[in-house]
Amino acid sequence: MKKDIFHIHNVYDQLQRRRMQIAIAIVCVVIGMLLVTQLQVQKSISKKLQEETKQDLGEIIRDLDIEVRALQKEERDLELRLVKYQGTAEDQWFILNEAAQNLENLKMFAGLVGIEGEGVQVVIGDEHKFLDCYNLWDIANELKAGGAEAISINGVRVAAMTSFTNDSEGRVVVGGVKVEPPYVIKTIGDPKTLSEAVGLLGGIQYTLTSYEGVTFNVTEIKNIGVPAV
Amino acid sequence: MTIILPLFGLLIGIALGLILKIPIPLAYVKYLGVATLAALDSAFGGIRASLEKEFNDKLFISGFFSNTILAAFIVYIGDRLGVEPLYYAAIVAFGVRLFQNIARIRRHIFKSRHWE
């Protein structure tokens, strides 16, 4: 009797155990599915989050915007500098031009270049060879005072260092070259001023023409050429 | 021996999940997570009950499904009511029960092996 009870109990126990196992197994199947699905979804979500959170994208866009703005500002600055440099270059070109002009003027003044332009031609006749180098020198100085840019006497350029001398025979030597009357003095400058300077009352013409045989002939010429030294 | 069938079931479940790759909309991920937690809690509760010789298969199965669905439902209600922290309530409740069940299982194993 006792044995039977034990037997029944054992059978019941085994049955119970089998049912329990099956139940847990079924539950486990569902749990396995749930777990795997959840893990996979979670993985894909975190991946997506890593890739593109709205906020992150916004931040990236903001950063890029700032960078773009900085680059645009730099571009503007560079353009400004370019304009400045171009201006400077132009200024420098202007200065250079001016310097070249100056040089040209100085060359003209020094008689290093031949010039052509408006001017006056003074032809001085001297039948008796009365005039000496000082007279010619006076004439040259008078013309210079009258604003002459360039002067030549019988084709000899009169510059700052040109000498006026008399040789032993009483002839005038200008810049080492003997000159004979009639003296042809070519001058470049404002013709009116120059002719006035020469023909001034009590001036050089007035003084010199008082001598016998000395004649002055002043003509204003549109285009007159003065050679270089 | 008692562990083989449940383990086999778990493996089948994992295989099924991997093969089917059930697509879950992003909005429902939260529900699935809490449901999974509830399911785990139920499973460990079942194991504990069997160790304490209190196991009832009908109770177990019904508890498993009702707990799982209830967990998801609680989260849903929280969302609907604008009380999203209710989600944490579910997580805490099932988490605590999970720990308790595991602790009791451990104690039973210790007792049965006379390790105490």
Interface residues (C-beta under 8 A of the other chain):
Chain A: Q16 R17 R19 M20 Q21 I22 A23 I24 A25 I26 V27 C28 V29 V30 I31 G32 M33 L34 L35 V36 T37 Q38 Q40 V41 Q42 I45
Chain B: T2 L5 P6 L7 F8 G9 L10 L11 I12 G13 I14 A15 L16 G17 L18 L20 K21 I22 I24 L26 V29 L32 G33 A35 T36 A39 L40 S42 A43 G46 I47 S50 F55 D57 F60 I61 F64 T68
